[in-house]
Amino acid sequence: MEPAVLNVRDFSQDHRWLSINTATVRKQWPLDRIINECAQRGITAIAPWRDQVAAVGLDKIARQLRSSGVQLSGYCRGGFFPAPDAAGLAAALDDNRRAIDEALTLGAPCLVLVVGSLPGALTGQPLHKDISRVRNEVRDGIAATLQYARQMGMPLAIEPLHPMQAAERACINTLEQALDLCDQLDPEQTGALGVAVDLYHVWWDPKLAQQIQRAGRQRLLAFHVCDWLTPTRDLLNDRGMMGDGVIQLRQARAWVEAAGYAGFAEVEIFSDHWWAQPGETVLDTCIARHKAVV
């Protein structure tokens, strides 16, 4: 049987819709070098991480972005709302407000939320096991943050993470869960709250096509690509370069574009293998694979 012809934008002739999540080359270069290397290759968008921005300086990075013509496809990250006590919950809200302010300074179209989960689990010492409690804390944290985000005009994008990271990094693990929160907290679909669809985390979901359609243009704020290797040797740092794994990348892009998404396809690769390669090689490979398989 011949494969179905997918109705997608043509990425094969140029890479105007390529964005580089700066985690992809975080081990090779500081953020100012990443921006320069992207600009030299005609990569016009990045998604930087807060620690990388802080290491160089927020104002310096903002000036460099303006002078280089490089824009943002998103800002990583807000979230991590659950905490062991009231003081911790309040501190998380303060930090998310700072993240919104930084995103505004850099001209980001959205702040990506990795919502967090069991307090202490990231260090191997969870303080409790009540995932229902942390999901409630996430809901309340997003609701409170959304008030400030609306005032400042910065959309929030909830990123569901693969269930293998449910204990440590995100208790929101499917696009359906994320959209349920969006409907609960922003029922009018004002554009203030949506989702970041990272295929590494959601490619396996049997409801993926249905939930992307449900999200629609108003909720689809970011689209991240890489690949799922078989076998995956590390739960965090063994993502594949596009085309090296089993994700049906172009099919997924057809779904998001049919739902109205017309933004960047952002390459986000956490990989000990690719971090060990020269940064130039990584970026050049991202460009080639973006044209060929995304």
N, C-alpha and C positions, 0 to 999 in steps of 0.2 A: 504494500500500500504506500502511495506517495505521501510524504509528510504534508500537513496542511500549510498553506501559505499564510503567514502571520502578517497582520496589518500593523506595522510598527514604523516609527521614524527610521530613516536610513542613517545609520551610524558609520557606514563603511567608508565614506569619502572624507570625513574629517572627524575631529573630536571636540566639537563645540559643546557637546552635552556631557563631556567627561568632567567629573569632579574627583579630586583626590582627598579622601579622608586622611589627615596627616599622621594618623597612627600607622599608616602603611609604610612610612619611611622614618618613623620616630627614632629608631635606633641608629640610623645613619647620620641624620642632620638635625640641627636646631630649626625652629620654625622659620626664621628669617631666610635661611638657606633654602628650605623647602619652597617658600614662596618664589624665590628667584629661579630655582630650577624648574618649577612649574611654568612660570612666565616665559622662560626661554624656550619651552616646548609648545607654547600656545595652549597650555592648560589654563583655562580662564576661571576655574572655581576650585575652592578647597573647603574642607570642613575641619577646622582646627580644634584641638583639645585645650581645655583651660590651663592645664599645667604647662603645656608648651607655650601658650601665650604668656603666662606669668614668668616663665624662664627668660623670655626676651624683653618683655614689657608691653603692657596693653597699648599704651599710646604709640609706641614705636611700631608695633604691628599694624595698628590702624592706619598710620601714615604710610607704611610700606604698601599695604593693600591698595590704598587710594592711588599712589604713584605708579604702581605696577599694573593697575587695571584688573587685578585678580579679585573676584568676588567670593562670597560664601554661599555654600549650599545648605549649611546648617552649622550649629555650634554645639560642641560636645563638652560637657554635658551638665544638665541639672539632674535632679532626682535624689535618690538615696534618702527617702523620707523617714523610714522607720528608725526608731531609736529606743533605748532602754527606759527613758524617763522623759518627763515634760521638758526639762532643760534641753535634752538632745533633740526633741521634736522641734522646739523653737529655734535651735541652732541650725537645723536643716532648712527651715523656712528662710532664715536670714541668708544662708548660703545660696539658696535658689534665687533670692532677690538680687544678690550680687551677680549671679550668673546671667540674669536677665539684663542687668545694667551693662555687663561686658558685651553681651550679644548685640545690644543696641549700639555701643561704641564701634563695634566691628562691622555693623551693617548686615548682620545675619538675618535670613528670612525666617528662621525658627530656632528655638532652643530645644535640643533633643533631651528627653528625659529617660534615663535608666533608673527605674523607680526604687530599687533597693529591695531588701528582704530581711531575713532574720538578723538582728543586730549581733555582731561578733562573728558571724559565720565566715566572713571573708578571711579571718585570721584563724579559723578552725576551732573557735570557741563560741558557738552560738549561746546567747544568754537565755533563750527559750525556744520552744518548738512550735509556737502557735502561728501558723501561716495565715489563718483567718484574721488574727489581730493585725499582722503587718499589712495585709491587704486593705483593711480598714484605715490604717495609718497612711497608706499610700493614697487612698481616695481622699482623705481629709487634707493631706499635704498638697495634692494637686489642686483641690478646690481652693485652698488658701492662696497658693501660688498663682492660680489663675486670676484672682482678683487683681494682684499687682501687675501681672502680665497684660491684662486688658487695659489697665491704666497707661501702661508704657507702650502698648501696641506691638508686643512681641508674642507671636504664636508659640504654643507649646506642642511638641510632638512626642507622644508616648511611644517608646520603642519596646515592643514585646521581645523578650529574650527566650532562647531555646530552653525547654524544661530542664536540661542538665544544669542550668544556672539558676534554678528556681530558689534554692536555699540561700545563695550568697549574693546574687546581683540583682535579680528581678523576680518578684512574685507574680508579675504579669507575663504570661508565656504564650499567649495566642493573640492573633489579631482580633479575634472575637472578644476576648476579655478587654483589650484596649479600647475597642469601639463601644463596648457596653459602658465603660467609664466615660467616654466622650459623650455618649447619649445622655448619661445621667447628669454630667456636670455642664454640658453645653448643648442642651436639647434643641436650641434654635439654629445650631450649626452656623455660628457667627464667624468662623474662621480662626477663632482664638485658640482652639484645641483640636488636635488631630493626631496623626500617627506617622511614625517613621517605619517603613517596611524594609527590614533588613533580611534579605533572602537567606543568609546563613542561619538565621534564627527561625524562619517560618516556612522554608521550602517544603518541609515534610507534611504540613498541615493539610488534611483532606478537605478542609473548608476554605483553603486559601483563596481560590478564585471567587467564591461566593462572598467572602468577607472583603476582598478588594473592591468588588462591585458595590457592596454595601457602603464602603468608605466614601467612594466617589471623589470627585475633584476637590470638594471642600475639606475633606479630612486627610487626603493624601498629601502630606507636607514634605516627605523625603523618601527616597528610594535608594537602598544600598545594595551593592553587588559584590560577590566574591564567589567561592565555590566550596562545596563540601567534599572533602577527600575521603576515599575509602582505602584503608582504614584511617580514621581520625585518631591521631596518636596523643593529642593533648586537647583537653576540653576548652582551653582558652586560646592557645597560641599555635594552632595548626590549621588555620583557614587556607583554602587553596586559591591560587590565581584562577581567574575566570577561564573556563575550558578544561581545567585539570581535574574536575570532579563530576558530580552526578546531578547538579542542579540544572533544571531546564530554564536557563536564563532568559532566552528570548521569548519563551512562552509566558514567563512571569511578567516580562516587560510588556508584552501584548496585553495582558490583563490590566496592568496599571494604566497603560495609555488608553485602553478602551474605557476605563473608568474616568478618564479626564486628566490624568497626570501628564504634564508636558515639561517637567523640570529635568534636572541633572540625574544621570545614573552615577551615583557616588561609589567609588571603589574604596572599600574598607577591609584591609587584610591584616589581621593579627597573625603573624607567622614567624616562628624562629628561623625557618628556612629562608624566607624572603628578607628578613632583617639581616641575615648574614650575607646577602648579595649587595653589590654596589648600588647606591641609591639611583644612579643613572640607569642602570639595568632594570631596576624595578619600575621606574616611571615609563621607560620606553616599552617595557612589556605590557604595562597597564594600557598604554595607548593602543598597541597592536591588538590586544585581546578585546578591548572595548570596541574596536572596529569590526573584529572578526566574529565574536561569539556573543557579545551583549546585545 
